[in-house]
Amino acid sequence: MKIVVPVKRVVDYNVKVRVKSDGTGVDVANVKFSMNPFDEIAVEEAVRLKEAGVATEVIAVSCGVAQAQETLRTALAIGADRAVLIESDDELQPLAVAKLLKALVDREQPSLIVLGKQAIDDDSNQTGQMLAALANLPQATFASKITVADGRVTVEREVDGGAETLALSLPAVVTTDLRLNEPRYVTLPNIMKAKKKPLETIKPADLGVDVAPRLKTLKVAEPPRRSAGVKVADVNTLVAKLKTEARVL
């Protein structure tokens, strides 16, 4: 069984992002980038399925600039067998990424596509669902446990009311949540091995996909600063402030 794992290069989650002075976007100059944490969980799960004998090959895929090769090398160091970079300097919105992945899925014919539920830069939470719709595949989102057996994938997921279990026929699309697993520490020997694993680079035109943006960002702004809290002398004063100032009582 072949598993495709899309991964995204994002600003590292430890970095405090800054908005450009002209409000056109986020300042990424001299900023550390890394693999999207949810995608890292997806790679770990795919590698675990391979180690369990369920999968035979794990393919990491990324769409974006040439520097995304570093992100793919990280996926290869975790345990992916080979990688594909769909290189583009254009702004790739979720629909464009889903179209690129759909074209790659048609080429590779995987049994399972596992990807993070969302990216921490735009928080769109759209690519997995769009891919499933375009490819006409069953989908399960926010997976907290994945089991593959007898040509089916069983996914446990958290919902507002508790937990839900879905059984999907393969091929299928699954998006991962934080509770699914804890990604392994990438060791230096595995990093060195990853440098020798195959990494293919193609262009959107090679897949026949138009990646022109459909949405336009009008302005990016930081959230308003929260005012400082105040201490009150007693409960009566607190209740009075909640009634007259906060107006929540």
Buried (B, 14 or more C-beta within 10 A) or exposed (E): BBBBBBBBBBBEEEEEEEBEEEEEEEBBEEEEBBBBBBBBBBBBBBBBBBEEEBBEBBBBBBBBBEEBBEBBBBBBBBBBBBBBBBBBEEBBBBBBBBBBBBBBBEEBEBBBBBBBBBBBBEEBBBBBBBBBEBBEBBBBBBBBBBBBEEEEBBBBBBEEEEEBEBEBEBBBBBBBBBBBBEBBEBEEEBBEEBEEBEBEBBEBEEBEBEBEEEEEEEEBEEEEEEEEEEEEEEEEEBEEBEEEEEEEE
